[in-house]
């Protein structure tokens, strides 16, 4: 071998790097390093956007736009800033831009059921997921956003506040209110299902 690493060896090496060195490499212009950062966080980001948009195609388009915006702005990430909250903040801003522009009229108009069919979940898991998605869709926009970030994506209240610009106290209030509303909605649906069984 001539001392050069093959592209598969390079990918393997990148996949084994911790996030800090990857982020530094991406800031220095390494597209493979940025690609690995995206690969690590894209599933969680797409899931969040699907919850918020109610449509997989729109969510995937927004995610792709966010990944491109992130790459074009990678030099703007602060030295000790974590990549995931930074990327999610870009995605939320991208989603807000899309919603304001009306480019995707299907957003929140299309049902989650089409995605459910593709996933091939068993009936009980599918119904439980459908209940949660329907309950989330009933929340006011701000509560749905906070609930999706805190409960769905696992961000802290402080991280959500930083990402969204919502004051920390309001994030905590929205999270509590969303949890209470979801609990009530799911309890009602559970009672209705028992009657039907």
Buried (B, 14 or more C-beta within 10 A) or exposed (E): EEEEEEEEEEBEEBEEBEBEEBBEBBBEEBEBBBBBBBEBBBEBBBBBBBBBBBBBBBBBBBBBBBBEBBBEEBEEBEEEEBBBBBBBBBBBBBBEEBBEEEEBEEBBEBBBEEBBEEEEBEEEEBBBBBBBBBBBBEBEEBBBBBBBBBBBBEBEBEBBBBBBEBEEEBBBBBBEBBBEBBEEBBEEBEEEEEEEE
